[in-house]
Amino acid sequence: MKMKRITLTNMILAVALVISLSVIFLTAFKALHKDDESSMSAKSKIEKTSGENMISDDNGKTWMSEADYQKKYPGVDVDWWTYEEYKEWFEQEKATLQKLVNAPGWSKERVDSAIKKYEQTLEDIKNGAKVSKPVNGDNSLGMVASNNSSNSDFR
């Protein structure tokens, strides 16, 4: 059985990577699509005849349907943990972590620390925070949306 290990550090690095890549891609997109306008952003309008939301990605020169815009610029597929799902996963992970005590690179303190962080994440989810499952199937990427109600290490 392949062991899944997601540590707080990996999650923080993953969020930082997602943000960094977003900035890099946005910068590259702007460079590739230079315009005479001083700023570039998507614009939206409601088509009078059909009532359909139309979006322009070239400052109003051309317009496309919202569905076509979503196809052209797909978003990240994010699946959020529910409290019950995370609790079930955590119970399995806790058993796996307990087996790692004294394995190369692992100590009881390190295992206890990981369990404590996972417990805090479970509590955060219970209190309304959103924690993603792996993003787009990549176990090294995750997202956290906090409600700032606890002192979790995610903040």
C-alpha positions as a Markdown table, in Angstrom:
| # | Residue | x | y | z |
|---|---|---|---|---|
| 1 | Met | 0.0 | 0.0 | 0.0 |
| 2 | Lys | 1.4 | 3.3 | -1.0 |
| 3 | Met | 1.5 | 5.7 | 1.9 |
| 4 | Lys | 0.1 | 9.2 | 1.4 |
| 5 | Arg | 1.9 | 11.8 | 3.5 |
| 6 | Ile | 0.8 | 15.4 | 3.3 |
| 7 | Thr | 2.5 | 17.7 | 5.8 |
| 8 | Leu | 1.7 | 21.2 | 6.7 |
| 9 | Thr | 4.9 | 22.4 | 5.1 |
| 10 | Asn | 3.9 | 20.7 | 1.8 |
| 11 | Met | 0.5 | 22.2 | 1.9 |
| 12 | Ile | 1.9 | 25.7 | 2.5 |
| 13 | Leu | 4.4 | 25.2 | -0.3 |
| 14 | Ala | 1.7 | 24.0 | -2.6 |
| 15 | Val | -0.5 | 27.1 | -1.9 |
| 16 | Ala | 2.6 | 29.3 | -2.4 |
| 17 | Leu | 3.3 | 27.5 | -5.7 |
| 18 | Val | -0.3 | 27.9 | -6.9 |
| 19 | Ile | -0.2 | 31.6 | -6.2 |
| 20 | Ser | 3.3 | 32.0 | -7.8 |
| 21 | Leu | 2.2 | 30.1 | -10.9 |
| 22 | Ser | -0.9 | 32.2 | -11.2 |
| 23 | Val | 1.1 | 35.4 | -11.1 |
| 24 | Ile | 3.6 | 34.0 | -13.6 |
| 25 | Phe | 0.9 | 32.9 | -16.0 |
| 26 | Leu | -1.0 | 36.2 | -15.6 |
| 27 | Thr | 2.2 | 38.1 | -16.4 |
| 28 | Ala | 3.0 | 35.9 | -19.4 |
| 29 | Phe | -0.6 | 36.3 | -20.6 |
| 30 | Lys | -0.4 | 40.0 | -20.4 |
| 31 | Ala | 2.9 | 40.0 | -22.3 |
| 32 | Leu | 1.5 | 37.8 | -25.0 |
| 33 | His | -1.7 | 39.9 | -25.4 |
| 34 | Lys | -0.3 | 43.4 | -25.2 |
| 35 | Asp | -2.9 | 46.0 | -26.0 |
| 36 | Asp | -2.9 | 49.7 | -26.6 |
| 37 | Glu | -5.1 | 50.0 | -23.5 |
| 38 | Ser | -3.3 | 50.7 | -20.2 |
| 39 | Ser | -4.9 | 47.8 | -18.5 |
| 40 | Met | -6.2 | 44.4 | -19.6 |
| 41 | Ser | -9.1 | 42.6 | -17.9 |
| 42 | Ala | -12.1 | 40.6 | -18.9 |
| 43 | Lys | -15.2 | 42.6 | -19.3 |
| 44 | Ser | -18.8 | 41.4 | -19.0 |
| 45 | Lys | -22.1 | 42.5 | -20.5 |
| 46 | Ile | -25.6 | 41.2 | -20.8 |
| 47 | Glu | -26.7 | 40.7 | -24.4 |
| 48 | Lys | -29.9 | 42.7 | -24.8 |
| 49 | Thr | -31.6 | 40.3 | -27.3 |
| 50 | Ser | -30.8 | 37.0 | -25.6 |
| 51 | Gly | -30.2 | 38.0 | -22.0 |
| 52 | Glu | -27.0 | 35.9 | -22.2 |
| 53 | Asn | -23.9 | 37.0 | -20.3 |
| 54 | Met | -21.1 | 37.9 | -22.8 |
| 55 | Ile | -17.5 | 38.3 | -21.9 |
| 56 | Ser | -14.6 | 40.0 | -23.6 |
| 57 | Asp | -11.0 | 39.2 | -23.0 |
| 58 | Asp | -9.7 | 41.9 | -25.4 |
| 59 | Asn | -11.1 | 45.1 | -23.8 |
| 60 | Gly | -14.4 | 44.9 | -25.7 |
| 61 | Lys | -13.2 | 44.3 | -29.2 |
| 62 | Thr | -14.8 | 40.9 | -29.4 |
| 63 | Trp | -17.3 | 39.1 | -27.2 |
| 64 | Met | -17.9 | 35.4 | -26.4 |
| 65 | Ser | -20.5 | 33.5 | -24.3 |
| 66 | Glu | -19.7 | 32.7 | -20.7 |
| 67 | Ala | -19.6 | 29.0 | -21.7 |
| 68 | Asp | -17.0 | 29.7 | -24.4 |
| 69 | Tyr | -15.0 | 31.8 | -21.9 |
| 70 | Gln | -15.0 | 28.9 | -19.5 |
| 71 | Lys | -13.7 | 26.6 | -22.2 |
| 72 | Lys | -11.0 | 29.1 | -23.2 |
| 73 | Tyr | -9.9 | 29.8 | -19.6 |
| 74 | Pro | -10.8 | 26.7 | -17.5 |
| 75 | Gly | -10.6 | 27.1 | -13.7 |
| 76 | Val | -9.0 | 24.9 | -11.2 |
| 77 | Asp | -11.1 | 21.9 | -10.3 |
| 78 | Val | -11.2 | 22.1 | -6.5 |
| 79 | Asp | -12.9 | 19.4 | -4.3 |
| 80 | Trp | -13.2 | 20.4 | -0.7 |
| 81 | Trp | -13.1 | 18.0 | 2.3 |
| 82 | Thr | -16.2 | 17.6 | 4.3 |
| 83 | Tyr | -15.7 | 17.1 | 8.0 |
| 84 | Glu | -16.8 | 13.4 | 7.8 |
| 85 | Glu | -14.5 | 12.7 | 4.9 |
| 86 | Tyr | -11.5 | 14.3 | 6.5 |
| 87 | Lys | -12.2 | 12.6 | 9.8 |
| 88 | Glu | -12.3 | 9.2 | 8.1 |
| 89 | Trp | -9.1 | 10.0 | 6.1 |
| 90 | Phe | -7.4 | 11.3 | 9.3 |
| 91 | Glu | -8.2 | 8.1 | 11.3 |
| 92 | Gln | -6.5 | 6.0 | 8.5 |
| 93 | Glu | -3.6 | 8.4 | 8.3 |
| 94 | Lys | -3.2 | 8.4 | 12.1 |
| 95 | Ala | -2.8 | 4.6 | 12.0 |
| 96 | Thr | -0.3 | 4.9 | 9.2 |
| 97 | Leu | 1.7 | 7.6 | 11.1 |
| 98 | Gln | 1.8 | 5.5 | 14.3 |
| 99 | Lys | 3.6 | 2.7 | 12.3 |
| 100 | Leu | 6.3 | 5.2 | 11.2 |
| 101 | Val | 7.6 | 5.8 | 14.8 |
| 102 | Asn | 11.3 | 5.0 | 14.7 |
| 103 | Ala | 11.3 | 4.5 | 10.9 |
| 104 | Pro | 14.2 | 6.3 | 9.2 |
| 105 | Gly | 13.5 | 10.1 | 9.5 |
| 106 | Trp | 10.6 | 9.7 | 11.8 |
| 107 | Ser | 10.4 | 10.0 | 15.6 |
| 108 | Lys | 7.5 | 9.9 | 18.1 |
| 109 | Glu | 7.7 | 13.7 | 18.4 |
| 110 | Arg | 7.5 | 14.1 | 14.6 |
| 111 | Val | 4.5 | 11.7 | 14.4 |
| 112 | Asp | 2.8 | 13.5 | 17.3 |
| 113 | Ser | 3.4 | 16.9 | 15.7 |
| 114 | Ala | 1.8 | 15.7 | 12.4 |
| 115 | Ile | -1.2 | 14.2 | 14.2 |
| 116 | Lys | -1.6 | 17.5 | 16.1 |
| 117 | Lys | -1.6 | 19.5 | 12.9 |
| 118 | Tyr | -4.1 | 17.1 | 11.3 |
| 119 | Glu | -6.3 | 17.4 | 14.4 |
| 120 | Gln | -6.2 | 21.2 | 14.1 |
| 121 | Thr | -7.2 | 21.0 | 10.4 |
| 122 | Leu | -10.1 | 18.7 | 11.4 |
| 123 | Glu | -11.2 | 21.3 | 14.0 |
| 124 | Asp | -10.8 | 24.1 | 11.4 |
| 125 | Ile | -13.0 | 22.2 | 9.0 |
| 126 | Lys | -15.6 | 21.7 | 11.7 |
| 127 | Asn | -15.5 | 25.4 | 12.4 |
| 128 | Gly | -16.1 | 26.3 | 8.7 |
| 129 | Ala | -12.7 | 26.4 | 7.1 |
| 130 | Lys | -12.4 | 24.9 | 3.7 |
| 131 | Val | -9.5 | 22.5 | 3.0 |
| 132 | Ser | -9.1 | 21.1 | -0.5 |
| 133 | Lys | -8.4 | 17.5 | -1.5 |
| 134 | Pro | -5.5 | 17.3 | -3.9 |
| 135 | Val | -6.0 | 19.9 | -6.7 |
| 136 | Asn | -6.5 | 18.5 | -10.2 |
| 137 | Gly | -5.4 | 15.1 | -9.0 |
| 138 | Asp | -1.9 | 16.3 | -7.8 |
| 139 | Asn | -1.2 | 15.1 | -4.3 |
| 140 | Ser | 1.4 | 17.9 | -3.8 |
| 141 | Leu | -1.1 | 20.7 | -4.4 |
| 142 | Gly | -3.8 | 21.8 | -1.9 |
| 143 | Met | -5.8 | 24.9 | -1.1 |
| 144 | Val | -7.1 | 26.3 | 2.2 |
| 145 | Ala | -9.8 | 28.9 | 2.7 |
| 146 | Ser | -9.9 | 30.1 | 6.3 |
| 147 | Asn | -12.6 | 31.6 | 8.3 |
| 148 | Asn | -9.9 | 32.8 | 10.8 |
| 149 | Ser | -11.7 | 31.4 | 13.8 |
| 150 | Ser | -8.8 | 29.3 | 15.2 |
| 151 | Asn | -5.1 | 29.5 | 15.6 |
| 152 | Ser | -4.3 | 26.9 | 13.0 |
| 153 | Asp | -0.8 | 26.8 | 11.5 |
| 154 | Phe | -2.5 | 27.4 | 8.1 |
| 155 | Arg | -2.7 | 31.1 | 8.7 |
